[in-house]
């Protein structure tokens, strides 16, 4: 990662790299490679999860947990579980029955590197492993905290969250949607998991409801800004920059804020959401500086 000239963004880049390294180590431990018949499944799980991605969701989990003095080891387990869930969604999203994409994070998609059957099973196994990790006593000593983490991730990922968003995305291809409809699609498909990631640190820290709500609101607006930035990158970025096939949204007739608002208005809307996200952090003071810088980063990034 190139070190930015802005000191705030330079500090954020260093924090992102450090957190990513911590989570990578946790994932490596939590997804061992067995010497058995099912080793190929484990290889596919590790291929889909290790060594790539921005680790944005993991960073949110760990950074918000640090606001409440949570053990880095416990926070890394939650961050790793979220990354497993996210990886499962990407593996399935790339399948021929979904977005049919051959490239992910600059390398062949899981179903291309292995095969469709193994990719489906790897996604299934990553999803279930995520909940297993959250439910284990090593994640938190309080069973109620573990239950809240499991319930929160399930709600973010299921039929009223990410999966619902994927369905809307599929049935909306080629249709002209209103801005409110695109907002709902993206809030479900992308935003809910980012929102949970931000809130998960407060759950781990047994934070008061008011602080949990502020971090959830931050995650909600950050997720919306992040998705619009992704849409912009798909429209104007290159495959080399993004690590995935550029221009696919327009070619597939996807419902995006870029398609609805145009490039300039979509860019302005993303910036407004990022600013709004940062405002939710006022009460956390300087401890939340990396989270504020992240809101700026998600709308200025090039990958």
N, C-alpha and C positions, 0 to 999 in steps of 0.2 A: 504494500500500500504506500503510495506517495505521501510524504508528510506535508500537510497543508501549511500555508504561510500564516494563517489566522491561528493565534495561540490557543483559542478555545477549541478549534477544530483539530489542532495538533494534539491537544490533551485528549480529546475524544478518540482520535485515531489510535493513540497508545492504549487507551482503556478498552477499546473494541478488540484490539489485538490480544491484550492480556486476557480478557474474558473469553475470547474465542479459544485461546490455548487451554485454558482451564476446562472449558466445556468439551473440547476435543479429547482431553485426557479422560474425562468422566465417561464420554461415549465409548471410548476404546475399552474401558473397564467394564461397562455395563452391557456391551455387545461383544462378548468373547467369541473366538473362532473355535468351535469344537472339532475334535478329530472323530467324526462320525459320518453316517450316511447323509445327514442333513447339513453338512458343512457348506454345501453350495448355497443353501438358503441363507446361512449366516454371512457368507461372502457377499451376497446380494444386499443384505441389510446394511452391512458395513459400507459397501460401495455407494449406496444411496445416501448414507448419513455422514460418513467421515470425510474430512479433507476438502470441504467446499462450502460455499455459501457465505453470506454476510453475518450469520449468527445474530441477526437483529433481535429475534424473539428471545434467544438465550440471553443476550445482553440485557434486555429489559427485565427479565426475571432476576438476574443477578444484581443489577444496578438498583432496582427498587428494593430488593431484599437487604441491600447494604444500608439503606436509609433507616432500617430498624435493627441493625446490629446482628443480622442473621449469620450463622456460620456459613462460610464460603462453600464448604463441603456439601451442606444441605441445599444451598441455593443452586449449586452446580448440578445436583441430581434433578431438581425441578427443571432447570434449564435444559438438561439433556433429554428429559422426558418430552418437553415441548418440541425440541428439535426432532426427536423420533416421530412424533405425531405429524410435524410439518413435512418431514421427509416422506412419510407414507403418502401424504396428500399429493406431493409432487410426482412420486412414482406412478400413482394411479392417474393423475392428471395428464401425464405424458402418453398414456396408453392409446393405441389406435382407436378404441371405442370412445375416448374422450377428446383430448386436443391433438393427438397423433403427432407428437414432437419427438424428433430423433436426438435432440441436443439439450443437455441440462448442465448448468454450471461449467460450461466449456468442455464437456466430455459426453460420450454417447449416453443417452437415457438408459435407465436400468433395463428396460425390456429389449433394448438393442445390445447392451453389453452381455445380457444373459438370455432370456427369452420371455415371452409374455406370461407364461404360467408361473415361472419363478418370480417375476416382477410383481404379479398380483399377490402371491403368497408372501413375498418379502414385505410388501406394504401392509398386508394383514398382520403379520408378525410384529412389525414396528409399532403399529397402532396398539396392539394388546400389550406389548412390552412397556410402552409409555405409561399405561395405567398401572401395570404391575410395579414399576419403579415408584410411582407416586404413593402407592398403597403400602410400601415397605416401611418398617419402623426406622430405618436409617435416614429416611427423608425428613421425618419430624417425630419428636417424642410424643406429641399430642395426637391421639387418633382423630379428634375432631378436625384438626388442621389437615390431616391427610384426606379425610372424607371431603372437606371443602375443596381441596385441590382436585381430587378425582371428579367431583360433581362439576366444578368450574370448567375443567378441560373438556369433559363430556358435552356440556352445554355449548361450549364454543365450537366444538368440532362436529356435532351431530346434525340431526334433521332440522334443528332450528338455528343452525350456525353455518359452518363451513360447507357441509354437504348440501344444505338448502341453497346456498349461494352458487354452488357448482351446477345444480339442477337449473336454476334460473338462468345462469350463463349459457347453458346448453340450449335451452328452449328459446332463448332470446336472439340467437344468431340470425342475422339477416333482418331483424326487426328494428324499427326506430323507437327507442324508449325515451321517456321523459327523464329529465335530470333526477327527479326523486326516485324513479325506478332504478336507475343506474346506481344511485347512492345506496339503496337498499341491497342491491346485488353485491356491491363491493364491500359493504359493511358486514355482510354475512360471510362471503367467500374468503375475504382477506382480513377484514377489520376485527372480527370476533376473536380470532386467535391472538392477534397482536394486543388487543384489549386485555385478554386473559393473561398474557405474558406480563404486562405491566402491573396487573392486579395481584399476580401470584406472589410477588415479593411481600406485599402487604398481608396476604394470607399467611405466609410463612412467619412473618413477624408479629402475627396476632394484633395487627394494627386496629385502631378504632374505625368504626364504619365510615366516618367522615373522610378519613385519609384514604381508605380503600376506594371510596367513590371518586375522589379526586384523581387517583392514579388510573382508575378505570376510564374516566373521562379523558385523561391525557392519552391513554392507549387507543381509545376510540378515534380521537381526532388525528393522532399520529398515523393510525392504520389507514384512515381515509386519504391523508396526504401521501403516504407511501404508495398506495395503489395508483393514484393519479400520476405520481412520478414514474411508476412502472409503465403506465400507459404511454406517457410521453417518451420514455426511452424506447419502447417498442416502435413508436412512430418515427422518431428521429435518430435513435441510436443505431449502432452497428452490432452484428452478431459477435464480433470480437470483443466489444465493450461489455455487452450484457451476458455473454456466455450461453445465450439461448437464441433460437431463431428469431431474428428481427423482422418486423412487418407482418407477423402472423395475425395480429388482431384485426387489422383492416382487411386482410385477405379472406379471413373467415367470417367477416361481418359481425365481429364481437361488439357488444354493447359496452362502451367505455366513455369516460368523461371527455376524452379527446374527441371522440366521434360526435358527442352531443354539443360540446362547447367550442370546439376548435382549439388549436394549440395555445394561443395567447391567453384566452380566458381560463382554460384548464390549468395553465401554469400559475396564473394569478390566484385561482381558487385553492390550489395546493399550498401556496405560500400563506394564504389566509388561515387555512387549517393548521399549518405548522405553528403559526404565531399563536393561534388559539390554544393549541396543545400546550405550549410553553407556559401560557398564563395559568393553567391549572396547577402548576408547580410552585406558585409564588410562596405558599405557606411552608415549603420545605427548605427555603433559603439556599445558601451556597452549596449544600450537600447534593442538590439536584442539578448542579451545573452541567454535568455530562448529559443528563436527560434533556436539558434545554438545548444543548448543542446538537443532540441527536435529531431534534425536531427540525433544526435548520439543515442538517446533513441529508435527511431523507429526501428533501426536495431539490438539492443541488448536486446529488451524486450522479456519476456517469456509468454506474454498473449496478 
